[in-house]
Amino acid sequence: MIGWLRRWAERMIEREIARRIEETRRLKEQIERETGEPIRLSEEERAKLERLAEGMDRETLDRISAYGPEATLSRGTSETNSSE
């Protein structure tokens, strides 16, 4: 029973993460459409995101980034951004 409950909880979490990622992308697109400009992060916002990204692998960062893979923060990950 515990295994079933764990799998159910994992599916619920994955579903919620996917929903939030999609909602973030839709809101970003809406803001950019309304303003006609891309969203620009301040240095403080970028630093905060970089701290949150520490220890996350590049694939995960690319998947969850609302700014697209080319803008994903890579500081703190095991890979560098030199190939881009």
C-alpha positions in Angstrom: 0.0 0.0 0.0 2.8 2.4 0.8 4.3 1.8 -2.7 1.0 2.7 -4.3 0.6 5.8 -2.2 4.2 6.9 -3.1 3.6 6.4 -6.8 0.3 8.3 -6.6 1.9 11.2 -4.7 4.8 11.4 -7.3 2.3 11.5 -10.2 0.4 14.3 -8.5 3.6 16.3 -7.9 4.7 15.8 -11.5 1.3 16.9 -12.8 1.4 20.0 -10.6 4.9 20.9 -11.7 3.9 20.5 -15.4 0.9 22.7 -14.8 3.0 25.4 -13.2 5.6 25.3 -15.9 2.9 25.8 -18.6 1.2 28.5 -16.6 4.5 30.4 -16.2 5.2 30.2 -20.0 1.7 31.4 -20.8 2.0 34.3 -18.5 5.4 35.2 -19.9 4.1 35.2 -23.4 1.1 37.3 -22.4 3.3 39.9 -20.7 5.6 40.0 -23.7 2.7 40.3 -26.1 1.1 43.2 -24.1 4.4 45.1 -23.6 6.0 44.2 -27.0 9.3 43.6 -25.2 10.9 40.5 -23.7 11.0 40.3 -19.9 14.3 41.5 -18.5 15.6 40.3 -15.2 17.5 42.6 -12.8 20.9 41.5 -11.5 19.2 40.7 -8.1 16.6 38.5 -9.8 19.2 36.7 -11.9 21.4 36.1 -8.8 18.4 34.7 -6.9 17.6 32.4 -9.8 21.2 31.3 -10.0 21.2 30.4 -6.3 18.0 28.4 -6.7 19.5 26.6 -9.7 22.6 25.4 -7.8 22.9 21.6 -7.9 20.2 21.2 -10.7 21.3 19.4 -13.8 21.2 21.2 -17.2 18.4 19.0 -18.6 16.1 19.9 -15.7 16.9 23.6 -16.0 16.2 23.5 -19.7 12.9 21.7 -19.1 11.6 24.1 -16.5 13.0 27.4 -17.8 10.4 29.9 -18.8 13.0 31.8 -20.8 14.0 28.9 -23.1 17.1 26.6 -23.0 19.4 29.3 -24.5 18.7 31.5 -21.5 18.9 28.9 -18.8 21.1 29.8 -15.9 24.0 27.4 -15.7 26.1 28.7 -12.9 26.1 26.1 -10.1 25.5 23.2 -12.4 28.0 20.6 -13.4 28.1 21.8 -17.0 29.4 25.1 -18.4 27.8 27.4 -20.9 30.9 27.5 -23.1 29.3 25.4 -25.9 26.5 27.9 -26.6 
